[in-house]
């Protein structure tokens, strides 16, 4: 596995812009010791000109930081009713992925009607050597483990898979450990991580299809009481996962120094968990 950092750590709360320029974020990732960047529309996407995409891609490439995945429009991470629209016309997202020499795009599915569009989008993506993936996410077709496997069976495309995300599985009342990773293993195309602690009186709330509103606390990755990352790393090692391990925590950081220090702490956490998993 290798460590990737999403631009989400410096993203403004409404998810449509960054608190720091993308050019500066590249330096944050380098100084923090991570190996790759996960791009979202807040950094660059379908709304940008080909010239801007090319310029940013050149800077990222010069920094020797591959782009592990693109979320090319705003509606997908907002997970709103327009989230699945990119599946109706995947070409603009494919153009963004190709600009960053990236072969993975995050998409959104909310209802059964989206399945046919996912098939068509996956076929177009396959023609250009690109994969599509859906995050384990609240208020989507990918909340619960067994139902998401049924959706993947219906889509039936080798280049359509899953972004494994244990914190969202936790919110949805799902097991996220070794047993689940073994079920999902053939379909996992990326790993996203953040940390939540469930609490009926917690300050944060997200709606779910499967269990209604769920309240929780945001935690740093290394804090106890939320996701059991020992299980996560042991499970990833048990399935031989060798892809991107992406820091996806919504931090809202506004300072380059704070962002760099956060990436460094995440890298230390990542390296420590890997060593512990190897000893089991």
C-alpha positions in Angstrom: 0.0 0.0 0.0 1.0 3.6 -0.5 -0.2 6.8 1.1 -2.4 9.2 -0.9 -3.9 12.5 0.5 -7.2 13.9 -0.7 -7.5 17.6 -1.3 -10.4 17.3 1.0 -8.2 17.9 4.0 -7.9 21.6 2.9 -11.4 21.8 1.4 -13.9 24.5 2.5 -17.1 23.1 4.2 -19.3 23.5 1.2 -16.9 21.3 -0.9 -16.6 23.6 -3.9 -13.2 25.3 -3.2 -10.0 24.8 -1.4 -8.8 26.9 1.6 -5.3 26.9 0.0 -4.3 27.0 -3.7 -3.9 23.6 -5.3 -0.3 24.5 -6.3 0.5 24.9 -2.6 -1.3 21.7 -1.7 1.2 19.8 -3.9 4.0 21.0 -1.7 2.1 20.0 1.4 1.8 16.5 0.2 5.5 16.4 -0.7 6.7 17.8 2.6 4.3 15.6 4.5 5.9 12.5 3.0 2.9 11.1 1.2 3.2 9.5 -2.2 0.1 10.6 -4.2 -2.8 13.0 -4.5 -6.5 12.3 -4.7 -8.2 15.0 -6.8 -11.7 16.5 -6.2 -13.6 19.1 -8.2 -12.8 21.6 -5.4 -9.2 21.4 -6.8 -9.9 20.8 -10.4 -12.7 19.2 -12.4 -15.1 19.4 -15.3 -15.7 23.1 -14.8 -12.0 23.9 -15.6 -10.6 24.7 -19.0 -8.3 22.1 -20.7 -5.5 24.6 -20.4 -5.8 24.8 -16.6 -6.1 21.0 -16.2 -3.0 20.6 -18.4 -1.0 23.2 -16.3 -2.0 21.6 -13.0 -1.3 18.1 -14.3 2.2 19.2 -15.3 2.9 20.6 -11.8 1.7 17.4 -10.1 3.7 15.2 -12.5 6.8 17.4 -11.9 6.4 16.7 -8.2 6.3 13.0 -8.9 2.9 12.6 -7.3 0.5 10.4 -9.2 -3.2 11.2 -9.0 -4.9 8.1 -7.6 -8.5 9.1 -8.3 -10.5 12.0 -9.6 -14.0 13.2 -8.4 -14.6 15.4 -11.3 -17.7 17.3 -10.4 -19.2 19.0 -7.3 -22.4 16.9 -7.0 -20.7 13.6 -6.4 -19.0 14.5 -3.2 -22.0 16.6 -2.1 -23.9 13.3 -2.6 -27.0 15.3 -3.6 -29.9 14.4 -5.9 -27.7 15.5 -8.9 -24.8 13.2 -7.8 -25.6 10.5 -10.4 -25.8 12.9 -13.3 -22.2 12.4 -14.4 -23.2 8.8 -15.2 -25.6 10.2 -17.8 -22.6 11.8 -19.6 -19.3 10.4 -18.3 -17.2 12.0 -21.1 -16.3 15.2 -19.3 -15.2 13.2 -16.2 -13.1 11.0 -18.5 -11.4 14.0 -19.9 -10.5 15.2 -16.4 -9.1 11.8 -15.6 -7.0 11.6 -18.7 -5.7 15.1 -18.1 -4.2 13.9 -14.8 -3.1 10.5 -16.3 -5.5 8.8 -13.8 -7.5 5.7 -14.5 -10.0 5.9 -11.7 -13.1 8.1 -11.3 -15.5 8.3 -8.3 -19.2 8.3 -9.2 -22.5 8.4 -7.3 -25.6 6.2 -7.4 -28.8 6.9 -5.4 -31.5 4.6 -6.9 -32.0 1.5 -9.0 -32.6 3.6 -12.2 -28.9 4.6 -12.0 -27.7 1.1 -12.6 -28.3 1.1 -16.4 -26.5 4.5 -16.7 -23.6 3.0 -14.6 -23.3 0.2 -17.2 -23.2 2.5 -20.1 -20.7 4.9 -18.4 -18.5 1.9 -17.5 -18.5 0.8 -21.2 -17.4 4.3 -22.3 -14.8 4.4 -19.6 -13.4 1.0 -20.6 -12.8 2.3 -24.1 -10.4 4.8 -22.7 -8.8 2.5 -20.1 -10.6 4.1 -17.1 -12.3 2.5 -14.1 -15.3 3.8 -12.2 -15.8 3.3 -8.4 -18.5 4.1 -5.9 -17.5 4.9 -2.3 -19.2 3.0 0.6 -21.4 6.0 1.5 -24.6 7.0 3.3 -27.8 7.7 1.3 -26.6 5.7 -1.7 -26.9 2.3 -3.2 -23.6 1.5 -1.4 -24.6 1.8 2.2 -24.8 -1.9 3.2 -22.3 -4.7 2.2 -24.6 -7.4 0.8 -26.9 -4.9 -1.2 -23.8 -3.2 -2.7 -22.5 -6.5 -3.9 -25.9 -7.1 -5.5 -25.6 -3.7 -7.3 -22.2 -4.6 -8.6 -23.5 -7.9 -9.8 -26.3 -6.1 -11.7 -23.8 -3.6 -13.2 -21.6 -6.5 -14.2 -18.6 -4.6 -15.5 -15.0 -5.4 -14.6 -14.0 -1.7 -14.6 -16.7 -0.7 -12.0 -15.8 -1.3 -8.4 -15.8 -0.1 -4.8 -14.0 2.5 -2.7 -13.7 0.8 0.7 -14.5 3.3 3.4 -14.8 1.9 7.0 -16.1 5.0 8.7 -19.2 5.1 6.5 -19.7 1.4 6.9 -19.6 2.1 10.7 -22.2 4.8 10.3 -24.4 2.4 8.4 -24.2 -0.3 11.1 -22.1 -2.5 8.9 -19.1 -4.7 9.8 -16.0 -3.2 8.1 -13.4 -5.8 9.3 -11.7 -8.8 7.8 -14.9 -10.7 6.9 -16.2 -7.7 5.0 -12.9 -7.0 3.3 -12.8 -10.6 2.1 -16.3 -10.2 0.6 -15.4 -6.9 -1.1 -11.9 -7.8 -2.1 -12.5 -8.6 -5.8 -14.1 -5.2 -6.3 -11.9 -2.8 -4.2 -10.3 -0.1 -6.3 -9.4 2.4 -3.7 -9.4 2.8 0.1 -10.6 6.0 1.8 -10.2 6.6 5.5 -11.6 9.0 8.1 -12.5 8.4 11.7 -15.9 8.8 13.5 -17.2 7.8 16.9 -20.8 7.0 17.1 -22.8 8.9 19.8 -26.6 9.4 19.9 -25.9 12.9 21.3 -23.0 13.6 19.0 -22.6 17.1 17.3 -22.5 15.7 13.8 -25.4 14.0 12.0 -25.8 12.2 8.6 -28.9 10.7 7.2 -28.9 7.1 6.0 -31.3 5.0 4.0 -30.8 2.0 6.2 -31.1 3.4 9.7 -32.2 7.0 9.6 -30.2 9.9 11.1 -26.9 8.9 12.7 -25.1 11.1 15.1 -21.3 11.0 15.7 -18.1 12.8 16.5 -15.2 13.5 14.1 -11.9 12.0 15.4 -8.4 12.2 14.2 -7.3 8.9 12.6 -5.1 8.0 15.5 -7.8 8.6 18.2 -9.5 5.7 19.9 -13.2 5.0 20.2 -14.1 5.2 16.5 -12.9 3.0 13.6 -10.7 0.1 14.7 -7.8 0.6 12.3 -6.1 -2.5 13.6 -9.0 -4.5 12.0 -8.8 -2.4 8.8 -5.0 -2.9 8.3 -5.2 -6.6 9.2 -8.0 -7.0 6.7 -6.2 -5.2 4.0 -3.2 -7.3 4.5 -5.3 -10.5 4.5 -6.6 -9.7 1.0 -3.2 -8.6 -0.3 -4.4 -5.1 -1.1 -1.5 -3.1 -2.7 -3.3 0.1 -3.8 -3.8 3.6 -2.5 -4.6 4.2 1.1 -6.2 7.7 0.9 -6.5 10.2 3.8 -10.0 11.5 3.3 -10.7 13.2 6.6 -12.6 16.6 6.3 -10.2 18.8 8.3 -10.9 22.2 6.8 -7.3 23.2 7.3 -6.4 26.8 6.2 -2.7 26.9 7.0 0.0 25.3 4.9 2.0 24.6 8.1 -1.0 22.9 9.7 -1.7 20.9 6.6 1.9 19.7 6.3 2.0 18.7 10.0 -1.3 16.9 9.6 0.0 14.9 6.6 3.1 14.1 8.5 1.0 12.7 11.5 -1.1 10.7 9.0 2.0 9.3 7.5 3.4 8.2 10.9 0.0 6.7 11.7 0.0 4.8 8.4 3.5 3.5 8.8 2.8 2.5 12.5 -0.4 0.6 11.6 1.4 -1.2 8.7 4.1 -2.4 11.1 1.6 -3.6 13.6 -0.4 -5.5 11.0 2.7 -7.2 9.8 3.3 -8.6 13.3 -0.1 -10.2 13.6 
